[in-house]
Amino acid sequence: MDMLITNSILEKADSYGVAFSGAGKSVKNFGNASVLRTRSRQESDARRGRIGELMFGEYLKPKEIYLIFDEEIRQGSNVGDGGRDIVATAKNGKTRPAPLKVDIKSTSKSGGWILVESHRFTADAYILMQVSEDQATYKGYAYRGDFFASDGKPYFEYFSGDKLRNYYNTDEFLEVRLDAPHQYGLPIPKLRKDGVELLLGYEKTEQLQLW
């Protein structure tokens, strides 16, 4: 379901993007020193990421689940939140720490993958939000173990210069080359859709291979 991005969320994301781009973050594009991001690109990327986080919070409000996000902007190129975007949750007036490290990923409206750099693959679960200029859409989630087959090999793995696969036909390659030195991925059709409350501890947690 597409959700309209409110002016309030746009303003919060704008402020976050400006602050993030001024915090001395690395200009390497996905860790690739041969491809550098301008400050305006940093700001734009951070803004979209923040919109995705806040709009996921909006997605959960009809379920009467409210999210408390990591608001801290840490100074330095290699300092981040360690994949913990959600620090606590609230329901029925009770607040409690988030039981899992959940990393919310934002992509464009045409984006169809959760892509995680291997050196940042530290969360227990990943959520994908598509973000356009005025709308956001929840597309699904994956536990850490969902990225790997039973033999421990990743289902989808990319290296710098690799072509991105078509997310709805993964045998087909797009004319899009990736910059990150090494990352794991899952396309939208492979994501879990229902039961995202499990990530936040509000229903009986399934016995899943997180690691």
C-alpha positions as CSV (number, residue, x, y, z in Angstrom):
1,M,0.0,0.0,0.0
2,D,1.4,3.4,-1.0
3,M,1.5,5.9,1.8
4,L,1.6,9.7,1.3
5,I,4.7,11.3,2.8
6,T,3.6,14.2,5.0
7,N,5.2,17.6,5.1
8,S,6.2,16.9,8.7
9,I,8.2,13.8,7.8
10,L,9.8,15.6,4.8
11,E,10.9,18.4,7.1
12,K,12.4,15.9,9.6
13,A,14.2,14.1,6.8
14,D,15.5,17.3,5.3
15,S,17.0,18.3,8.6
16,Y,18.5,14.9,9.1
17,G,20.0,14.9,5.7
18,V,21.7,18.2,6.2
19,A,23.1,17.2,9.6
20,F,24.3,13.8,8.4
21,S,26.2,15.3,5.4
22,G,27.9,17.7,7.7
23,A,29.1,15.0,10.2
24,G,32.3,14.0,8.4
25,K,31.0,10.8,6.8
26,S,32.9,8.9,4.2
27,V,32.5,10.1,0.6
28,K,33.2,6.6,-0.7
29,N,30.1,5.3,-2.6
30,F,29.2,2.0,-0.8
31,G,32.8,1.8,0.4
32,N,34.3,2.1,-3.0
33,A,37.2,4.5,-3.0
34,S,37.1,4.9,-6.8
35,V,33.5,6.2,-6.8
36,L,33.0,9.3,-4.6
37,R,29.8,10.9,-3.4
38,T,29.3,14.6,-3.3
39,R,28.0,16.2,-0.2
40,S,24.7,16.9,-1.9
41,R,24.5,13.1,-2.8
42,Q,25.2,12.2,0.8
43,E,22.4,14.6,1.9
44,S,20.0,13.1,-0.6
45,D,20.8,9.5,0.4
46,A,20.5,10.2,4.1
47,R,17.2,12.0,3.5
48,R,15.7,9.1,1.6
49,G,16.9,6.7,4.3
50,R,15.3,8.8,7.0
51,I,12.0,9.0,5.1
52,G,12.0,5.2,4.8
53,E,12.5,4.8,8.5
54,L,9.8,7.3,9.5
55,M,7.3,6.0,7.0
56,F,7.8,2.4,8.3
57,G,6.8,3.9,11.6
58,E,3.7,5.3,10.0
59,Y,3.0,1.9,8.5
60,L,2.8,0.3,12.0
61,K,0.6,3.0,13.6
62,P,-2.7,1.3,12.5
63,K,-1.5,-1.7,14.5
64,E,-1.0,0.6,17.5
65,I,2.7,0.0,17.5
66,Y,4.9,3.1,17.8
67,L,8.6,3.1,17.1
68,I,11.4,5.0,18.7
69,F,14.3,5.5,16.3
70,D,18.0,6.0,16.8
71,E,18.2,9.8,16.4
72,E,21.9,10.2,17.0
73,I,24.1,11.5,14.2
74,R,27.6,10.2,15.0
75,Q,30.6,12.2,13.9
76,G,33.2,10.4,11.8
77,S,33.5,8.4,8.6
78,N,33.2,4.9,10.1
79,V,30.8,5.5,13.0
80,G,27.2,4.4,12.7
81,D,24.3,2.8,14.5
82,G,25.5,-0.8,13.9
83,G,22.3,-1.7,12.1
84,R,20.0,-0.8,14.9
85,D,17.6,1.8,13.5
86,I,14.8,1.0,16.0
87,V,15.9,1.4,19.7
88,A,12.5,0.8,21.4
89,T,8.8,0.3,20.7
90,A,5.6,1.4,22.4
91,K,2.2,-0.3,22.5
92,N,-0.7,0.2,24.9
93,G,1.3,2.8,26.8
94,K,4.2,0.5,27.5
95,T,7.7,1.1,26.1
96,R,10.3,-1.5,25.8
97,P,13.7,-2.0,24.1
98,A,13.6,-3.5,20.6
99,P,14.4,-7.2,20.9
100,L,16.3,-7.4,17.6
101,K,18.7,-5.2,15.6
102,V,16.5,-4.1,12.7
103,D,18.0,-2.1,9.8
104,I,15.5,-0.3,7.6
105,K,16.7,0.0,4.0
106,S,15.2,2.6,1.6
107,T,15.3,2.3,-2.2
108,S,13.8,4.2,-5.1
109,K,10.3,3.5,-6.3
110,S,11.8,1.3,-9.0
111,G,14.3,-0.4,-6.7
112,G,13.6,-4.1,-6.1
113,W,16.4,-5.4,-3.8
114,I,17.6,-5.3,-0.2
115,L,21.3,-4.9,-0.7
116,V,23.6,-4.9,2.3
117,E,27.4,-4.4,2.2
118,S,29.1,-7.4,3.7
119,H,31.1,-5.3,6.3
120,R,27.8,-3.8,7.4
121,F,25.9,-7.0,7.6
122,T,25.4,-6.8,11.4
123,A,21.6,-6.6,11.9
124,D,19.3,-9.4,12.8
125,A,16.7,-8.4,10.2
126,Y,16.3,-6.0,7.3
127,I,13.2,-4.1,6.2
128,L,12.7,-2.7,2.7
129,M,10.9,0.6,2.0
130,Q,10.4,2.1,-1.5
131,V,10.5,5.9,-1.4
132,S,9.5,8.3,-4.2
133,E,9.1,12.0,-4.1
134,D,5.8,11.9,-2.3
135,Q,5.0,8.3,-1.4
136,A,6.5,5.4,0.4
137,T,5.7,1.7,0.3
138,Y,6.5,-1.2,2.7
139,K,7.8,-4.1,0.6
140,G,8.7,-6.7,3.1
141,Y,11.5,-7.9,5.4
142,A,14.1,-10.6,5.8
143,Y,15.9,-12.2,8.7
144,R,19.7,-12.4,8.5
145,G,19.5,-16.1,7.8
146,D,17.2,-15.6,4.8
147,F,20.1,-14.3,2.7
148,F,21.8,-17.8,2.8
149,A,21.0,-21.3,1.7
150,S,21.2,-24.3,4.0
151,D,24.9,-24.8,3.0
152,G,25.7,-21.3,4.2
153,K,26.2,-19.8,0.7
154,P,24.4,-16.6,-0.1
155,Y,21.5,-16.8,-2.5
156,F,22.6,-13.5,-4.2
157,E,26.1,-12.0,-3.9
158,Y,27.5,-9.0,-5.7
159,F,30.9,-7.6,-6.2
160,S,32.0,-4.2,-7.5
161,G,31.2,-3.9,-11.2
162,D,28.7,-6.7,-11.2
163,K,25.4,-6.1,-13.1
164,L,22.3,-6.1,-10.9
165,R,19.8,-8.8,-11.6
166,N,16.2,-8.2,-12.5
167,Y,14.4,-8.6,-9.2
168,Y,11.4,-10.4,-10.7
169,N,13.5,-12.5,-13.0
170,T,16.9,-13.1,-11.4
171,D,18.2,-14.9,-14.5
172,E,18.1,-11.6,-16.3
173,F,20.8,-8.9,-15.8
174,L,20.1,-5.2,-16.0
175,E,22.4,-2.5,-17.4
176,V,23.1,-1.3,-13.8
177,R,26.6,-1.9,-12.4
178,L,27.1,-1.9,-8.7
179,D,29.8,0.0,-6.8
180,A,30.1,-1.8,-3.5
181,P,33.1,-4.1,-3.1
182,H,31.0,-6.9,-1.7
183,Q,27.3,-7.1,-0.7
184,Y,24.5,-9.6,-0.1
185,G,21.1,-9.2,-1.6
186,L,17.5,-10.4,-1.7
187,P,14.9,-9.4,-4.3
188,I,11.4,-8.3,-3.3
189,P,9.7,-11.6,-4.3
190,K,11.9,-13.4,-1.8
191,L,11.0,-11.1,1.1
192,R,8.6,-12.0,3.9
193,K,5.6,-9.8,3.8
194,D,3.4,-10.6,6.8
195,G,4.2,-10.8,10.5
196,V,6.7,-7.9,10.6
197,E,5.5,-7.4,14.2
198,L,7.6,-10.5,15.1
199,L,10.7,-8.4,14.6
200,L,9.4,-6.1,17.4
201,G,8.4,-8.9,19.8
202,Y,4.7,-8.4,19.6
203,E,3.8,-12.0,18.6
204,K,5.3,-15.3,19.4
205,T,8.7,-15.3,17.7
206,E,9.2,-18.0,15.1
207,Q,12.1,-20.4,15.5
208,L,14.3,-18.9,12.8
209,Q,18.0,-19.1,11.9
210,L,19.1,-15.5,12.4
211,W,22.8,-16.1,12.1
